[in-house]
């Protein structure tokens, strides 16, 4: 977790991606908390899950790159 904290404090793109990821989680929670999902909700749920995963992958790429450059375990 320390690596993520360091990146959140020092890496603008990582911080932006983390905020974006958090927004997707919040929107997904709002959709999935409904007792019934209409077709539009289901489509939006799928779209948000894909976006969330894309952002998470980008964050992990930054983490790997940081580890490689700084020899962090």
PDB file of N, CA, C, O and CB in Angstrom:
ATOM      1  N   UNK A   1       0.814  -1.194   0.000  1.00  0.00           N
ATOM      2  CA  UNK A   1       0.000   0.000   0.000  1.00  0.00           C
ATOM      3  C   UNK A   1       0.862   1.265   0.000  1.00  0.00           C
ATOM      4  O   UNK A   1       0.433   2.301  -0.508  1.00  0.00           O
ATOM      5  CB  UNK A   1      -0.928  -0.006   1.200  1.00  0.00           C
ATOM      6  N   UNK A   2       2.043   1.193   0.550  1.00  0.00           N
ATOM      7  CA  UNK A   2       2.912   2.361   0.614  1.00  0.00           C
ATOM      8  C   UNK A   2       3.244   2.880  -0.787  1.00  0.00           C
ATOM      9  O   UNK A   2       3.331   4.089  -1.001  1.00  0.00           O
ATOM     10  CB  UNK A   2       4.198   2.023   1.371  1.00  0.00           C
ATOM     11  N   UNK A   3       3.427   1.969  -1.728  1.00  0.00           N
ATOM     12  CA  UNK A   3       3.722   2.387  -3.097  1.00  0.00           C
ATOM     13  C   UNK A   3       2.567   3.202  -3.662  1.00  0.00           C
ATOM     14  O   UNK A   3       2.780   4.254  -4.264  1.00  0.00           O
ATOM     15  CB  UNK A   3       4.002   1.166  -3.990  1.00  0.00           C
ATOM     16  N   UNK A   4       1.352   2.719  -3.469  1.00  0.00           N
ATOM     17  CA  UNK A   4       0.190   3.467  -3.961  1.00  0.00           C
ATOM     18  C   UNK A   4       0.093   4.827  -3.300  1.00  0.00           C
ATOM     19  O   UNK A   4      -0.219   5.823  -3.953  1.00  0.00           O
ATOM     20  CB  UNK A   4      -1.097   2.681  -3.720  1.00  0.00           C
ATOM     21  N   UNK A   5       0.361   4.869  -2.005  1.00  0.00           N
ATOM     22  CA  UNK A   5       0.332   6.151  -1.295  1.00  0.00           C
ATOM     23  C   UNK A   5       1.375   7.108  -1.863  1.00  0.00           C
ATOM     24  O   UNK A   5       1.097   8.292  -2.053  1.00  0.00           O
ATOM     25  CB  UNK A   5       0.573   5.940   0.210  1.00  0.00           C
ATOM     26  N   UNK A   6       2.571   6.596  -2.133  1.00  0.00           N
ATOM     27  CA  UNK A   6       3.628   7.421  -2.723  1.00  0.00           C
ATOM     28  C   UNK A   6       3.207   7.939  -4.094  1.00  0.00           C
ATOM     29  O   UNK A   6       3.398   9.112  -4.415  1.00  0.00           O
ATOM     30  CB  UNK A   6       4.937   6.620  -2.839  1.00  0.00           C
ATOM     31  N   UNK A   7       2.635   7.050  -4.891  1.00  0.00           N
ATOM     32  CA  UNK A   7       2.205   7.453  -6.229  1.00  0.00           C
ATOM     33  C   UNK A   7       1.065   8.458  -6.165  1.00  0.00           C
ATOM     34  O   UNK A   7       1.025   9.400  -6.956  1.00  0.00           O
ATOM     35  CB  UNK A   7       1.779   6.233  -7.039  1.00  0.00           C
ATOM     36  N   UNK A   8       0.141   8.270  -5.236  1.00  0.00           N
ATOM     37  CA  UNK A   8      -0.957   9.226  -5.085  1.00  0.00           C
ATOM     38  C   UNK A   8      -0.432  10.609  -4.707  1.00  0.00           C
ATOM     39  O   UNK A   8      -0.984  11.629  -5.121  1.00  0.00           O
ATOM     40  CB  UNK A   8      -1.953   8.734  -4.025  1.00  0.00           C
ATOM     41  N   UNK A   9       0.625  10.631  -3.927  1.00  0.00           N
ATOM     42  CA  UNK A   9       1.189  11.903  -3.483  1.00  0.00           C
ATOM     43  C   UNK A   9       2.065  12.568  -4.548  1.00  0.00           C
ATOM     44  O   UNK A   9       2.165  13.794  -4.596  1.00  0.00           O
ATOM     45  CB  UNK A   9       1.997  11.688  -2.224  1.00  0.00           C
ATOM     46  N   UNK A  10       2.699  11.758  -5.400  1.00  0.00           N
ATOM     47  CA  UNK A  10       3.713  12.330  -6.275  1.00  0.00           C
ATOM     48  C   UNK A  10       3.454  12.206  -7.775  1.00  0.00           C
ATOM     49  O   UNK A  10       4.132  12.860  -8.567  1.00  0.00           O
ATOM     50  CB  UNK A  10       4.993  11.705  -5.975  1.00  0.00           C
ATOM     51  N   UNK A  11       2.511  11.398  -8.171  1.00  0.00           N
ATOM     52  CA  UNK A  11       2.312  11.123  -9.599  1.00  0.00           C
ATOM     53  C   UNK A  11       0.930  11.615 -10.031  1.00  0.00           C
ATOM     54  O   UNK A  11      -0.089  11.012  -9.694  1.00  0.00           O
ATOM     55  CB  UNK A  11       2.468   9.601  -9.898  1.00  0.00           C
ATOM     56  N   UNK A  12       0.912  12.710 -10.776  1.00  0.00           N
ATOM     57  CA  UNK A  12      -0.349  13.355 -11.164  1.00  0.00           C
ATOM     58  C   UNK A  12      -1.275  12.421 -11.943  1.00  0.00           C
ATOM     59  O   UNK A  12      -2.470  12.351 -11.654  1.00  0.00           O
ATOM     60  CB  UNK A  12      -0.061  14.591 -11.999  1.00  0.00           C
ATOM     61  N   UNK A  13      -0.736  11.709 -12.919  1.00  0.00           N
ATOM     62  CA  UNK A  13      -1.575  10.825 -13.729  1.00  0.00           C
ATOM     63  C   UNK A  13      -2.156   9.696 -12.870  1.00  0.00           C
ATOM     64  O   UNK A  13      -3.328   9.349 -13.022  1.00  0.00           O
ATOM     65  CB  UNK A  13      -0.762  10.240 -14.907  1.00  0.00           C
ATOM     66  N   UNK A  14      -1.361   9.126 -11.981  1.00  0.00           N
ATOM     67  CA  UNK A  14      -1.846   8.066 -11.109  1.00  0.00           C
ATOM     68  C   UNK A  14      -2.963   8.596 -10.213  1.00  0.00           C
ATOM     69  O   UNK A  14      -3.975   7.923 -10.016  1.00  0.00           O
ATOM     70  CB  UNK A  14      -0.694   7.491 -10.259  1.00  0.00           C
ATOM     71  N   UNK A  15      -2.782   9.796  -9.673  1.00  0.00           N
ATOM     72  CA  UNK A  15      -3.792  10.409  -8.812  1.00  0.00           C
ATOM     73  C   UNK A  15      -5.094  10.632  -9.587  1.00  0.00           C
ATOM     74  O   UNK A  15      -6.182  10.365  -9.077  1.00  0.00           O
ATOM     75  CB  UNK A  15      -3.274  11.746  -8.238  1.00  0.00           C
ATOM     76  N   UNK A  16      -4.971  11.121 -10.820  1.00  0.00           N
ATOM     77  CA  UNK A  16      -6.160  11.353 -11.652  1.00  0.00           C
ATOM     78  C   UNK A  16      -6.884  10.038 -11.941  1.00  0.00           C
ATOM     79  O   UNK A  16      -8.111   9.970 -11.874  1.00  0.00           O
ATOM     80  CB  UNK A  16      -5.768  12.046 -12.977  1.00  0.00           C
ATOM     81  N   UNK A  17      -6.120   9.001 -12.262  1.00  0.00           N
ATOM     82  CA  UNK A  17      -6.714   7.694 -12.537  1.00  0.00           C
ATOM     83  C   UNK A  17      -7.400   7.130 -11.291  1.00  0.00           C
ATOM     84  O   UNK A  17      -8.468   6.526 -11.393  1.00  0.00           O
ATOM     85  CB  UNK A  17      -5.641   6.716 -13.039  1.00  0.00           C
ATOM     86  N   UNK A  18      -6.795   7.322 -10.124  1.00  0.00           N
ATOM     87  CA  UNK A  18      -7.392   6.842  -8.880  1.00  0.00           C
ATOM     88  C   UNK A  18      -8.719   7.551  -8.607  1.00  0.00           C
ATOM     89  O   UNK A  18      -9.676   6.922  -8.155  1.00  0.00           O
ATOM     90  CB  UNK A  18      -6.423   7.054  -7.703  1.00  0.00           C
ATOM     91  N   UNK A  19      -8.781   8.849  -8.876  1.00  0.00           N
ATOM     92  CA  UNK A  19     -10.021   9.599  -8.700  1.00  0.00           C
ATOM     93  C   UNK A  19     -11.090   9.112  -9.682  1.00  0.00           C
ATOM     94  O   UNK A  19     -12.257   8.954  -9.322  1.00  0.00           O
ATOM     95  CB  UNK A  19      -9.769  11.108  -8.888  1.00  0.00           C
ATOM     96  N   UNK A  20     -10.676   8.882 -10.903  1.00  0.00           N
ATOM     97  CA  UNK A  20     -11.590   8.372 -11.928  1.00  0.00           C
ATOM     98  C   UNK A  20     -12.140   7.001 -11.509  1.00  0.00           C
ATOM     99  O   UNK A  20     -13.340   6.749 -11.620  1.00  0.00           O
ATOM    100  CB  UNK A  20     -10.868   8.271 -13.303  1.00  0.00           C
ATOM    101  N   UNK A  21     -11.263   6.127 -11.031  1.00  0.00           N
ATOM    102  CA  UNK A  21     -11.653   4.792 -10.584  1.00  0.00           C
ATOM    103  C   UNK A  21     -12.677   4.898  -9.452  1.00  0.00           C
ATOM    104  O   UNK A  21     -13.672   4.173  -9.429  1.00  0.00           O
ATOM    105  CB  UNK A  21     -10.412   3.985 -10.121  1.00  0.00           C
ATOM    106  N   UNK A  22     -12.423   5.795  -8.532  1.00  0.00           N
ATOM    107  CA  UNK A  22     -13.332   5.995  -7.400  1.00  0.00           C
ATOM    108  C   UNK A  22     -14.709   6.473  -7.872  1.00  0.00           C
ATOM    109  O   UNK A  22     -15.734   6.050  -7.338  1.00  0.00           O
ATOM    110  CB  UNK A  22     -12.733   7.008  -6.409  1.00  0.00           C
ATOM    111  N   UNK A  23     -14.727   7.340  -8.856  1.00  0.00           N
ATOM    112  CA  UNK A  23     -15.996   7.825  -9.405  1.00  0.00           C
ATOM    113  C   UNK A  23     -16.774   6.693 -10.056  1.00  0.00           C
ATOM    114  O   UNK A  23     -17.993   6.608  -9.908  1.00  0.00           O
ATOM    115  CB  UNK A  23     -15.751   8.947 -10.422  1.00  0.00           C
ATOM    116  N   UNK A  24     -16.075   5.822 -10.778  1.00  0.00           N
ATOM    117  CA  UNK A  24     -16.747   4.688 -11.402  1.00  0.00           C
ATOM    118  C   UNK A  24     -17.323   3.744 -10.346  1.00  0.00           C
ATOM    119  O   UNK A  24     -18.428   3.227 -10.512  1.00  0.00           O
ATOM    120  CB  UNK A  24     -15.775   3.930 -12.318  1.00  0.00           C
ATOM    121  N   UNK A  25     -16.589   3.521  -9.275  1.00  0.00           N
ATOM    122  CA  UNK A  25     -17.065   2.660  -8.187  1.00  0.00           C
ATOM    123  C   UNK A  25     -18.331   3.253  -7.580  1.00  0.00           C
ATOM    124  O   UNK A  25     -19.303   2.535  -7.342  1.00  0.00           O
ATOM    125  CB  UNK A  25     -15.971   2.483  -7.097  1.00  0.00           C
ATOM    126  N   UNK A  26     -18.323   4.544  -7.332  1.00  0.00           N
ATOM    127  CA  UNK A  26     -19.485   5.216  -6.748  1.00  0.00           C
ATOM    128  C   UNK A  26     -20.701   5.103  -7.659  1.00  0.00           C
ATOM    129  O   UNK A  26     -21.804   4.804  -7.201  1.00  0.00           O
ATOM    130  CB  UNK A  26     -19.170   6.688  -6.476  1.00  0.00           C
ATOM    131  N   UNK A  27     -20.491   5.343  -8.950  1.00  0.00           N
ATOM    132  CA  UNK A  27     -21.608   5.252  -9.897  1.00  0.00           C
ATOM    133  C   UNK A  27     -22.117   3.823 -10.027  1.00  0.00           C
ATOM    134  O   UNK A  27     -23.322   3.595 -10.133  1.00  0.00           O
ATOM    135  CB  UNK A  27     -21.185   5.775 -11.269  1.00  0.00           C
ATOM    136  N   UNK A  28     -21.195   2.858 -10.017  1.00  0.00           N
ATOM    137  CA  UNK A  28     -21.610   1.450 -10.067  1.00  0.00           C
ATOM    138  C   UNK A  28     -22.411   1.066  -8.842  1.00  0.00           C
ATOM    139  O   UNK A  28     -23.424   0.375  -8.949  1.00  0.00           O
ATOM    140  CB  UNK A  28     -20.395   0.537 -10.192  1.00  0.00           C
ATOM    141  N   UNK A  29     -21.964   1.512  -7.677  1.00  0.00           N
ATOM    142  CA  UNK A  29     -22.689   1.222  -6.440  1.00  0.00           C
ATOM    143  C   UNK A  29     -24.109   1.772  -6.496  1.00  0.00           C
ATOM    144  O   UNK A  29     -25.054   1.119  -6.054  1.00  0.00           O
ATOM    145  CB  UNK A  29     -21.946   1.808  -5.235  1.00  0.00           C
ATOM    146  N   UNK A  30     -24.251   2.975  -7.043  1.00  0.00           N
ATOM    147  CA  UNK A  30     -25.575   3.584  -7.152  1.00  0.00           C
ATOM    148  C   UNK A  30     -26.482   2.778  -8.071  1.00  0.00           C
ATOM    149  O   UNK A  30     -27.670   2.613  -7.793  1.00  0.00           O
ATOM    150  CB  UNK A  30     -25.459   5.017  -7.662  1.00  0.00           C
ATOM    151  N   UNK A  31     -25.925   2.282  -9.154  1.00  0.00           N
ATOM    152  CA  UNK A  31     -26.727   1.504 -10.106  1.00  0.00           C
ATOM    153  C   UNK A  31     -27.092   0.144  -9.524  1.00  0.00           C
ATOM    154  O   UNK A  31     -28.249  -0.273  -9.573  1.00  0.00           O
ATOM    155  CB  UNK A  31     -25.968   1.324 -11.433  1.00  0.00           C
ATOM    156  N   UNK A  32     -26.098  -0.541  -8.975  1.00  0.00           N
ATOM    157  CA  UNK A  32     -26.331  -1.914  -8.516  1.00  0.00           C
ATOM    158  C   UNK A  32     -27.118  -1.977  -7.210  1.00  0.00           C
ATOM    159  O   UNK A  32     -27.572  -3.050  -6.813  1.00  0.00           O
ATOM    160  CB  UNK A  32     -25.011  -2.626  -8.340  1.00  0.00           C
ATOM    161  N   UNK A  33     -27.282  -0.843  -6.545  1.00  0.00           N
ATOM    162  CA  UNK A  33     -28.077  -0.850  -5.312  1.00  0.00           C
ATOM    163  C   UNK A  33     -29.573  -0.788  -5.605  1.00  0.00           C
ATOM    164  O   UNK A  33     -30.394  -0.963  -4.705  1.00  0.00           O
ATOM    165  CB  UNK A  33     -27.675   0.323  -4.420  1.00  0.00           C
ATOM    166  N   UNK A  34     -29.918  -0.544  -6.844  1.00  0.00           N
ATOM    167  CA  UNK A  34     -31.340  -0.503  -7.218  1.00  0.00           C
ATOM    168  C   UNK A  34     -31.928  -1.909  -7.140  1.00  0.00           C
ATOM    169  O   UNK A  34     -31.252  -2.885  -7.465  1.00  0.00           O
ATOM    170  CB  UNK A  34     -31.525   0.088  -8.650  1.00  0.00           C
ATOM    171  N   UNK A  35     -33.170  -2.014  -6.716  1.00  0.00           N
ATOM    172  CA  UNK A  35     -33.787  -3.340  -6.636  1.00  0.00           C
ATOM    173  C   UNK A  35     -34.038  -3.970  -8.009  1.00  0.00           C
ATOM    174  O   UNK A  35     -34.118  -5.191  -8.137  1.00  0.00           O
ATOM    175  CB  UNK A  35     -35.092  -3.247  -5.882  1.00  0.00           C
ATOM    176  N   UNK A  36     -34.157  -3.130  -9.018  1.00  0.00           N
ATOM    177  CA  UNK A  36     -34.404  -3.621 -10.378  1.00  0.00           C
ATOM    178  C   UNK A  36     -33.595  -2.773 -11.348  1.00  0.00           C
ATOM    179  O   UNK A  36     -33.602  -1.545 -11.265  1.00  0.00           O
ATOM    180  CB  UNK A  36     -35.932  -3.576 -10.737  1.00  0.00           C
ATOM    181  N   UNK A  37     -32.900  -3.431 -12.264  1.00  0.00           N
ATOM    182  CA  UNK A  37     -32.138  -2.714 -13.281  1.00  0.00           C
ATOM    183  C   UNK A  37     -32.860  -2.803 -14.619  1.00  0.00           C
ATOM    184  O   UNK A  37     -33.149  -3.892 -15.115  1.00  0.00           O
ATOM    185  CB  UNK A  37     -30.705  -3.281 -13.398  1.00  0.00           C
ATOM    186  N   UNK A  38     -33.145  -1.641 -15.190  1.00  0.00           N
ATOM    187  CA  UNK A  38     -33.738  -1.657 -16.533  1.00  0.00           C
ATOM    188  C   UNK A  38     -32.612  -1.853 -17.544  1.00  0.00           C
ATOM    189  O   UNK A  38     -31.443  -1.941 -17.169  1.00  0.00           O
ATOM    190  CB  UNK A  38     -34.540  -0.329 -16.826  1.00  0.00           C
ATOM    191  N   UNK A  39     -32.961  -1.920 -18.806  1.00  0.00           N
ATOM    192  CA  UNK A  39     -31.960  -2.182 -19.845  1.00  0.00           C
ATOM    193  C   UNK A  39     -30.865  -1.110 -19.886  1.00  0.00           C
ATOM    194  O   UNK A  39     -29.687  -1.422 -20.060  1.00  0.00           O
ATOM    195  CB  UNK A  39     -32.639  -2.272 -21.207  1.00  0.00           C
ATOM    196  N   UNK A  40     -31.262   0.144 -19.727  1.00  0.00           N
ATOM    197  CA  UNK A  40     -30.272   1.223 -19.722  1.00  0.00           C
ATOM    198  C   UNK A  40     -29.304   1.084 -18.547  1.00  0.00           C
ATOM    199  O   UNK A  40     -28.103   1.314 -18.688  1.00  0.00           O
ATOM    200  CB  UNK A  40     -30.971   2.587 -19.667  1.00  0.00           C
ATOM    201  N   UNK A  41     -29.844   0.705 -17.384  1.00  0.00           N
ATOM    202  CA  UNK A  41     -28.994   0.503 -16.210  1.00  0.00           C
ATOM    203  C   UNK A  41     -28.005  -0.639 -16.441  1.00  0.00           C
ATOM    204  O   UNK A  41     -26.840  -0.542 -16.055  1.00  0.00           O
ATOM    205  CB  UNK A  41     -29.854   0.214 -14.969  1.00  0.00           C
ATOM    206  N   UNK A  42     -28.459  -1.696 -17.059  1.00  0.00           N
ATOM    207  CA  UNK A  42     -27.586  -2.845 -17.323  1.00  0.00           C
ATOM    208  C   UNK A  42     -26.464  -2.470 -18.285  1.00  0.00           C
ATOM    209  O   UNK A  42     -25.317  -2.880 -18.106  1.00  0.00           O
ATOM    210  CB  UNK A  42     -28.398  -4.016 -17.895  1.00  0.00           C
ATOM    211  N   UNK A  43     -26.803  -1.691 -19.299  1.00  0.00           N
ATOM    212  CA  UNK A  43     -25.801  -1.239 -20.265  1.00  0.00           C
ATOM    213  C   UNK A  43     -24.802  -0.315 -19.579  1.00  0.00           C
ATOM    214  O   UNK A  43     -23.595  -0.426 -19.799  1.00  0.00           O
ATOM    215  CB  UNK A  43     -26.472  -0.518 -21.461  1.00  0.00           C
ATOM    216  N   UNK A  44     -25.299   0.589 -18.755  1.00  0.00           N
ATOM    217  CA  UNK A  44     -24.417   1.510 -18.034  1.00  0.00           C
ATOM    218  C   UNK A  44     -23.525   0.746 -17.053  1.00  0.00           C
ATOM    219  O   UNK A  44     -22.355   1.090 -16.885  1.00  0.00           O
ATOM    220  CB  UNK A  44     -25.246   2.577 -17.283  1.00  0.00           C
ATOM    221  N   UNK A  45     -24.063  -0.273 -16.413  1.00  0.00           N
ATOM    222  CA  UNK A  45     -23.272  -1.092 -15.497  1.00  0.00           C
ATOM    223  C   UNK A  45     -22.103  -1.750 -16.238  1.00  0.00           C
ATOM    224  O   UNK A  45     -20.969  -1.734 -15.758  1.00  0.00           O
ATOM    225  CB  UNK A  45     -24.161  -2.167 -14.831  1.00  0.00           C
ATOM    226  N   UNK A  46     -22.379  -2.310 -17.371  1.00  0.00           N
ATOM    227  CA  UNK A  46     -21.329  -2.956 -18.172  1.00  0.00           C
ATOM    228  C   UNK A  46     -20.285  -1.933 -18.621  1.00  0.00           C
ATOM    229  O   UNK A  46     -19.083  -2.191 -18.550  1.00  0.00           O
ATOM    230  CB  UNK A  46     -21.944  -3.664 -19.403  1.00  0.00           C
ATOM    231  N   UNK A  47     -20.750  -0.780 -19.080  1.00  0.00           N
ATOM    232  CA  UNK A  47     -19.847   0.273 -19.545  1.00  0.00           C
ATOM    233  C   UNK A  47     -18.937   0.735 -18.409  1.00  0.00           C
ATOM    234  O   UNK A  47     -17.728   0.879 -18.593  1.00  0.00           O
ATOM    235  CB  UNK A  47     -20.650   1.466 -20.109  1.00  0.00           C
ATOM    236  N   UNK A  48     -19.523   0.966 -17.235  1.00  0.00           N
ATOM    237  CA  UNK A  48     -18.739   1.433 -16.095  1.00  0.00           C
ATOM    238  C   UNK A  48     -17.730   0.385 -15.630  1.00  0.00           C
ATOM    239  O   UNK A  48     -16.610   0.728 -15.252  1.00  0.00           O
ATOM    240  CB  UNK A  48     -19.663   1.808 -14.946  1.00  0.00           C
ATOM    241  N   UNK A  49     -18.119  -0.879 -15.655  1.00  0.00           N
ATOM    242  CA  UNK A  49     -17.194  -1.944 -15.263  1.00  0.00           C
ATOM    243  C   UNK A  49     -15.993  -1.991 -16.208  1.00  0.00           C
ATOM    244  O   UNK A  49     -14.859  -2.188 -15.772  1.00  0.00           O
ATOM    245  CB  UNK A  49     -17.914  -3.307 -15.250  1.00  0.00           C
ATOM    246  N   UNK A  50     -16.249  -1.810 -17.493  1.00  0.00           N
ATOM    247  CA  UNK A  50     -15.153  -1.805 -18.468  1.00  0.00           C
ATOM    248  C   UNK A  50     -14.236  -0.608 -18.250  1.00  0.00           C
ATOM    249  O   UNK A  50     -13.013  -0.742 -18.294  1.00  0.00           O
ATOM    250  CB  UNK A  50     -15.707  -1.788 -19.901  1.00  0.00           C
ATOM    251  N   UNK A  51     -14.818   0.546 -18.017  1.00  0.00           N
ATOM    252  CA  UNK A  51     -14.016   1.747 -17.778  1.00  0.00           C
ATOM    253  C   UNK A  51     -13.197   1.604 -16.500  1.00  0.00           C
ATOM    254  O   UNK A  51     -12.022   1.968 -16.460  1.00  0.00           O
ATOM    255  CB  UNK A  51     -14.917   2.989 -17.693  1.00  0.00           C
ATOM    256  N   UNK A  52     -13.823   1.075 -15.468  1.00  0.00           N
ATOM    257  CA  UNK A  52     -13.137   0.876 -14.190  1.00  0.00           C
ATOM    258  C   UNK A  52     -11.944  -0.070 -14.355  1.00  0.00           C
ATOM    259  O   UNK A  52     -10.868   0.177 -13.811  1.00  0.00           O
ATOM    260  CB  UNK A  52     -14.115   0.319 -13.136  1.00  0.00           C
ATOM    261  N   UNK A  53     -12.143  -1.135 -15.098  1.00  0.00           N
ATOM    262  CA  UNK A  53     -11.066  -2.097 -15.336  1.00  0.00           C
ATOM    263  C   UNK A  53      -9.935  -1.472 -16.157  1.00  0.00           C
ATOM    264  O   UNK A  53      -8.756  -1.706 -15.888  1.00  0.00           O
ATOM    265  CB  UNK A  53     -11.612  -3.341 -16.053  1.00  0.00           C
ATOM    266  N   UNK A  54     -10.309  -0.681 -17.153  1.00  0.00           N
ATOM    267  CA  UNK A  54      -9.299  -0.007 -17.985  1.00  0.00           C
ATOM    268  C   UNK A  54      -8.433   0.914 -17.129  1.00  0.00           C
ATOM    269  O   UNK A  54      -7.209   0.924 -17.263  1.00  0.00           O
ATOM    270  CB  UNK A  54      -9.977   0.801 -19.121  1.00  0.00           C
ATOM    271  N   UNK A  55      -9.068   1.681 -16.256  1.00  0.00           N
ATOM    272  CA  UNK A  55      -8.337   2.598 -15.385  1.00  0.00           C
ATOM    273  C   UNK A  55      -7.456   1.818 -14.411  1.00  0.00           C
ATOM    274  O   UNK A  55      -6.316   2.206 -14.156  1.00  0.00           O
ATOM    275  CB  UNK A  55      -9.315   3.507 -14.614  1.00  0.00           C
ATOM    276  N   UNK A  56      -7.977   0.730 -13.874  1.00  0.00           N
ATOM    277  CA  UNK A  56      -7.192  -0.088 -12.951  1.00  0.00           C
ATOM    278  C   UNK A  56      -5.958  -0.657 -13.660  1.00  0.00           C
ATOM    279  O   UNK A  56      -4.868  -0.681 -13.089  1.00  0.00           O
ATOM    280  CB  UNK A  56      -8.058  -1.233 -12.371  1.00  0.00           C
ATOM    281  N   UNK A  57      -6.130  -1.105 -14.880  1.00  0.00           N
ATOM    282  CA  UNK A  57      -4.995  -1.618 -15.653  1.00  0.00           C
ATOM    283  C   UNK A  57      -3.945  -0.529 -15.875  1.00  0.00           C
ATOM    284  O   UNK A  57      -2.747  -0.797 -15.786  1.00  0.00           O
ATOM    285  CB  UNK A  57      -5.476  -2.172 -17.006  1.00  0.00           C
ATOM    286  N   UNK A  58      -4.384   0.686 -16.161  1.00  0.00           N
ATOM    287  CA  UNK A  58      -3.454   1.797 -16.360  1.00  0.00           C
ATOM    288  C   UNK A  58      -2.704   2.105 -15.064  1.00  0.00           C
ATOM    289  O   UNK A  58      -1.507   2.395 -15.086  1.00  0.00           O
ATOM    290  CB  UNK A  58      -4.206   3.052 -16.855  1.00  0.00           C
ATOM    291  N   UNK A  59      -3.406   2.042 -13.948  1.00  0.00           N
ATOM    292  CA  UNK A  59      -2.766   2.287 -12.648  1.00  0.00           C
ATOM    293  C   UNK A  59      -1.724   1.208 -12.353  1.00  0.00           C
ATOM    294  O   UNK A  59      -0.635   1.511 -11.865  1.00  0.00           O
ATOM    295  CB  UNK A  59      -3.827   2.330 -11.518  1.00  0.00           C
ATOM    296  N   UNK A  60      -2.052  -0.032 -12.643  1.00  0.00           N
ATOM    297  CA  UNK A  60      -1.110  -1.121 -12.402  1.00  0.00           C
ATOM    298  C   UNK A  60       0.114  -1.001 -13.310  1.00  0.00           C
ATOM    299  O   UNK A  60       1.223  -1.348 -12.902  1.00  0.00           O
ATOM    300  CB  UNK A  60      -1.797  -2.476 -12.619  1.00  0.00           C
ATOM    301  N   UNK A  61      -0.075  -0.518 -14.520  1.00  0.00           N
ATOM    302  CA  UNK A  61       1.046  -0.298 -15.429  1.00  0.00           C
ATOM    303  C   UNK A  61       1.997   0.766 -14.861  1.00  0.00           C
ATOM    304  O   UNK A  61       3.217   0.613 -14.922  1.00  0.00           O
ATOM    305  CB  UNK A  61       0.532   0.127 -16.824  1.00  0.00           C
ATOM    306  N   UNK A  62       1.436   1.823 -14.320  1.00  0.00           N
ATOM    307  CA  UNK A  62       2.252   2.864 -13.697  1.00  0.00           C
ATOM    308  C   UNK A  62       3.001   2.291 -12.492  1.00  0.00           C
ATOM    309  O   UNK A  62       4.182   2.580 -12.300  1.00  0.00           O
ATOM    310  CB  UNK A  62       1.372   4.068 -13.267  1.00  0.00           C
ATOM    311  N   UNK A  63       2.321   1.486 -11.688  1.00  0.00           N
ATOM    312  CA  UNK A  63       2.971   0.860 -10.525  1.00  0.00           C
ATOM    313  C   UNK A  63       4.137  -0.022 -10.949  1.00  0.00           C
ATOM    314  O   UNK A  63       5.218   0.047 -10.363  1.00  0.00           O
ATOM    315  CB  UNK A  63       1.958   0.030  -9.728  1.00  0.00           C
ATOM    316  N   UNK A  64       3.919  -0.855 -11.970  1.00  0.00           N
ATOM    317  CA  UNK A  64       4.999  -1.731 -12.453  1.00  0.00           C
ATOM    318  C   UNK A  64       6.184  -0.925 -12.961  1.00  0.00           C
ATOM    319  O   UNK A  64       7.336  -1.257 -12.682  1.00  0.00           O
ATOM    320  CB  UNK A  64       4.485  -2.650 -13.565  1.00  0.00           C
ATOM    321  N   UNK A  65       5.899   0.125 -13.701  1.00  0.00           N
ATOM    322  CA  UNK A  65       6.946   0.978 -14.235  1.00  0.00           C
ATOM    323  C   UNK A  65       7.724   1.638 -13.094  1.00  0.00           C
ATOM    324  O   UNK A  65       8.952   1.712 -13.133  1.00  0.00           O
ATOM    325  CB  UNK A  65       6.347   2.045 -15.171  1.00  0.00           C
ATOM    326  N   UNK A  66       7.011   2.110 -12.094  1.00  0.00           N
ATOM    327  CA  UNK A  66       7.656   2.739 -10.946  1.00  0.00           C
ATOM    328  C   UNK A  66       8.545   1.742 -10.211  1.00  0.00           C
ATOM    329  O   UNK A  66       9.672   2.060  -9.830  1.00  0.00           O
ATOM    330  CB  UNK A  66       6.606   3.317  -9.990  1.00  0.00           C
ATOM    331  N   UNK A  67       8.026   0.534 -10.017  1.00  0.00           N
ATOM    332  CA  UNK A  67       8.824  -0.520  -9.345  1.00  0.00           C
ATOM    333  C   UNK A  67      10.097  -0.800 -10.117  1.00  0.00           C
ATOM    334  O   UNK A  67      11.174  -0.913  -9.531  1.00  0.00           O
ATOM    335  CB  UNK A  67       8.005  -1.823  -9.198  1.00  0.00           C
ATOM    336  N   UNK A  68       9.977  -0.914 -11.431  1.00  0.00           N
ATOM    337  CA  UNK A  68      11.140  -1.235 -12.267  1.00  0.00           C
ATOM    338  C   UNK A  68      12.181  -0.108 -12.222  1.00  0.00           C
ATOM    339  O   UNK A  68      13.383  -0.369 -12.176  1.00  0.00           O
ATOM    340  CB  UNK A  68      10.698  -1.490 -13.724  1.00  0.00           C
ATOM    341  N   UNK A  69      11.715   1.129 -12.235  1.00  0.00           N
ATOM    342  CA  UNK A  69      12.637   2.258 -12.235  1.00  0.00           C
ATOM    343  C   UNK A  69      13.306   2.461 -10.880  1.00  0.00           C
ATOM    344  O   UNK A  69      14.447   2.917 -10.807  1.00  0.00           O
ATOM    345  CB  UNK A  69      11.908   3.517 -12.636  1.00  0.00           C
ATOM    346  N   UNK A  70      12.588   2.120  -9.806  1.00  0.00           N
ATOM    347  CA  UNK A  70      13.094   2.394  -8.465  1.00  0.00           C
ATOM    348  C   UNK A  70      13.460   1.131  -7.693  1.00  0.00           C
ATOM    349  O   UNK A  70      13.781   1.197  -6.506  1.00  0.00           O
ATOM    350  CB  UNK A  70      12.073   3.174  -7.689  1.00  0.00           C
ATOM    351  N   UNK A  71      13.412  -0.004  -8.356  1.00  0.00           N
ATOM    352  CA  UNK A  71      13.754  -1.280  -7.734  1.00  0.00           C
ATOM    353  C   UNK A  71      13.007  -1.489  -6.418  1.00  0.00           C
ATOM    354  O   UNK A  71      13.590  -1.876  -5.405  1.00  0.00           O
ATOM    355  CB  UNK A  71      15.256  -1.359  -7.494  1.00  0.00           C
ATOM    356  N   UNK A  72      11.692  -1.221  -6.459  1.00  0.00           N
ATOM    357  CA  UNK A  72      10.844  -1.403  -5.278  1.00  0.00           C
ATOM    358  C   UNK A  72      10.242  -2.788  -5.350  1.00  0.00           C
ATOM    359  O   UNK A  72       9.797  -3.214  -6.415  1.00  0.00           O
ATOM    360  CB  UNK A  72       9.727  -0.309  -5.189  1.00  0.00           C
ATOM    361  N   UNK A  73      10.221  -3.501  -4.231  1.00  0.00           N
ATOM    362  CA  UNK A  73       9.675  -4.865  -4.188  1.00  0.00           C
ATOM    363  C   UNK A  73       8.184  -4.838  -4.087  1.00  0.00           C
ATOM    364  O   UNK A  73       7.549  -5.892  -4.040  1.00  0.00           O
ATOM    365  CB  UNK A  73      10.252  -5.649  -3.025  1.00  0.00           C
TER     366      UNK A  73
END
